[in-house]
Amino acid sequence: MDVQTAQQLLISQADLTVSESFLTRLKQQQPPVPGQVTSVLLALKVITDNLKAVDHIDRSLAHALHQLAYVGRQAYEQGKRAKVEWPPLLDADIERIAIAIAQIFKGEA
């Protein structure tokens, strides 16, 4: 996956107007599509590796990263309170996404 594809993937997965995006599915209390979390984590790795060579983050990418970490966790917790039966590893997957994003923002690329 190249950097441009990774950035587009992360932005689209954080877009609540895209019917099958990661965040849309969580907000609708539906689990991610198989492979969706893997794709997000792979894209985060590509972005992390790319940021070793640059000192700034595109605003739309920064917004998407924030949405994935913050809204993703909120939607998961809301579903949990509503007794949604999430896949067993989803909590850990959302945590891995948040950790990867925090590392990007902290410059630990």
C-alpha positions in Angstrom: 0.0 0.0 0.0 1.4 3.4 -0.9 1.1 6.6 1.2 -1.6 8.2 -0.9 -3.8 5.0 -0.8 -3.2 4.7 3.0 -4.3 8.3 3.5 -7.4 7.9 1.3 -8.3 4.7 3.1 -8.0 6.3 6.6 -10.0 9.3 5.5 -12.8 7.2 4.0 -12.9 4.8 7.0 -13.5 7.9 9.3 -16.1 9.4 7.0 -19.6 9.0 8.6 -21.2 9.8 5.2 -19.7 6.6 3.7 -22.2 3.8 4.4 -19.7 1.0 5.0 -16.9 3.0 6.7 -15.4 1.7 9.9 -16.9 4.6 12.0 -20.3 4.4 10.3 -20.6 0.7 11.1 -19.6 1.2 14.7 -22.1 4.2 15.0 -24.8 1.9 13.6 -23.8 -0.7 16.2 -22.6 -3.1 13.6 -19.2 -4.8 13.7 -16.6 -3.9 11.1 -16.5 -5.8 7.8 -14.0 -8.7 7.9 -10.6 -7.3 7.0 -11.6 -3.7 7.7 -9.5 -3.4 11.0 -6.6 -5.0 9.3 -6.7 -2.5 6.4 -6.9 0.4 8.9 -3.9 -0.9 10.9 -1.9 -1.5 7.7 -2.7 2.1 6.5 -1.6 3.4 9.9 1.7 1.6 9.6 2.3 3.0 6.1 1.5 6.5 7.4 3.7 6.0 10.4 6.6 4.9 8.3 6.1 7.9 5.9 6.1 10.4 8.7 9.7 9.6 9.5 10.5 11.6 6.5 8.2 14.6 7.0 7.4 17.0 9.9 3.7 17.8 9.2 0.4 16.0 8.9 -2.3 17.0 6.4 -5.3 18.5 8.1 -7.8 16.1 6.6 -5.6 13.2 7.6 -5.2 14.6 11.1 -9.0 14.9 11.4 -9.6 11.4 10.2 -7.0 10.0 12.7 -8.7 11.9 15.5 -12.1 10.6 14.5 -10.9 7.0 14.2 -9.4 7.1 17.7 -12.0 9.2 19.5 -15.3 8.5 17.8 -14.4 4.8 17.3 -14.0 4.4 21.0 -17.1 6.3 21.8 -19.2 4.3 19.4 -17.9 1.1 20.8 -18.7 2.1 24.3 -22.2 3.3 23.4 -22.8 -0.1 21.7 -21.5 -1.9 24.8 -23.9 0.1 27.0 -26.7 -0.8 24.6 -25.8 -4.5 25.0 -24.4 -4.9 21.5 -22.5 -8.2 21.1 -19.3 -6.9 19.6 -16.7 -9.4 18.2 -14.4 -10.5 21.0 -11.3 -8.8 19.7 -12.9 -5.5 18.7 -12.1 -3.7 21.9 -8.4 -4.6 21.6 -8.5 -3.7 17.9 -9.8 -0.2 18.7 -7.2 0.1 21.3 -4.4 -0.8 18.8 -5.8 1.8 16.4 -5.8 4.5 19.1 -2.2 3.6 20.2 -1.0 3.8 16.6 -2.6 7.1 16.2 -1.2 8.5 19.4 2.3 7.4 18.3 1.8 9.3 15.0 0.8 12.5 16.9 3.6 12.1 19.4 6.1 11.8 16.6 7.1 8.3 17.6 7.0 7.2 14.0 
